[in-house]
Amino acid sequence: MPNINEFKAFADKPVLVAALADHVAATIVAAVADHGWASLVLSGGSTPADLFVRLDRIDLPWDKVYLTLSDERWVDLDDPASNEAMVRRTLATAVAGGATVVGLKSVGTTPADGLPRTSSRLATMPRPYDLVLLGMGEDSHTASFFPGAAGLEEALTGSLGLAVAAVAPVGGVPARITLTRPELLRTQQVILLITGPRKKEVLEMALQPGPMEAAPVRAVLHQEQVPVSIWWAP
Ligand SMILES: O=C1O[C@H](COP(=O)(O)O)[C@@H](O)[C@H](O)[C@H]1O
């Protein structure tokens, strides 16, 4: 059964971005008031960049905020494909204000080499997360749960007991490291941010019952552990 607590449709992306920035800010404020810190997982890719820019303009207790990524391409920070670099650039005021960013790219030439170091780093993130923000590709991947990828099973099960898994997507996409499904679900809430008619069609397909491997975004949609809220604009 999909665990969709709400589907929020907006007139356009700027309206969505304004509302979601306010929601994330309110989550941070409430978390800091409740337990002294706020711990967030942020998606990479292109869709969330303007959300982060908008959030960065809000006056928040950034020195009490911990940020990490849902997944990362195995590239250095100076590579345009780096999700961490996008977060650091778009949330520059937050970083300057003391937000802690825990990046997933660590040592070694492959994600498998870096798993132990990245896992140790992630252990410094306070949990449960207050919010996990995810995106989705038109191929139905979320985080780096790519259909057909080597390493997908471990990413979905976390059977090795690590918070992260190495994934090698098919088709020349760079190797990735991703938070596992159990790690992504160690949160108070999941928000899935998607835009455009094609992603809405893919989402509607993934909401139907079926194997996670065929439409990996099902990993967060079809579970009863954590409420999921989908934010969509054309
Ligand atoms: O590669 C990735 O893709 C998805 C979706 O990205 P988008 O560019 O279509 O917004 C993203 O959620 C994920 O974090 C990223 O690594």
The ligand as a MOL file (V3000), in Angstrom:
LIG
                    3D

  0  0  0     0  0            999 V3000
M  V30 BEGIN CTAB
M  V30 COUNTS 16 16 0 0 0
M  V30 BEGIN ATOM
M  V30 1 O 20.8420 12.0480 -10.1920 0
M  V30 2 C 19.9980 12.4610 -9.4540 0
M  V30 3 O 18.7420 12.5680 -9.9110 0
M  V30 4 C 17.5990 12.7780 -9.0730 0
M  V30 5 C 16.6300 13.6290 -9.8780 0
M  V30 6 O 17.3570 14.7710 -10.3460 0
M  V30 7 P 16.7270 15.9340 -11.2290 0
M  V30 8 O 17.9140 16.6020 -11.8840 0
M  V30 9 O 15.7900 15.3340 -12.2180 0
M  V30 10 O 16.0500 16.8560 -10.2670 0
M  V30 11 C 17.9610 13.3930 -7.7480 0
M  V30 12 O 16.8650 13.3340 -6.8670 0
M  V30 13 C 19.1850 12.6940 -7.1540 0
M  V30 14 O 19.4860 13.2030 -5.8680 0
M  V30 15 C 20.3280 12.9290 -8.0990 0
M  V30 16 O 21.5450 12.3940 -7.6170 0
M  V30 END ATOM
M  V30 BEGIN BOND
M  V30 1 2 1 2
M  V30 2 1 2 3
M  V30 3 1 2 15
M  V30 4 1 3 4
M  V30 5 1 4 5
M  V30 6 1 4 11
M  V30 7 1 5 6
M  V30 8 1 6 7
M  V30 9 2 7 8
M  V30 10 1 7 9
M  V30 11 1 7 10
M  V30 12 1 11 12
M  V30 13 1 11 13
M  V30 14 1 13 14
M  V30 15 1 13 15
M  V30 16 1 15 16
M  V30 END BOND
M  V30 END CTAB
M  END
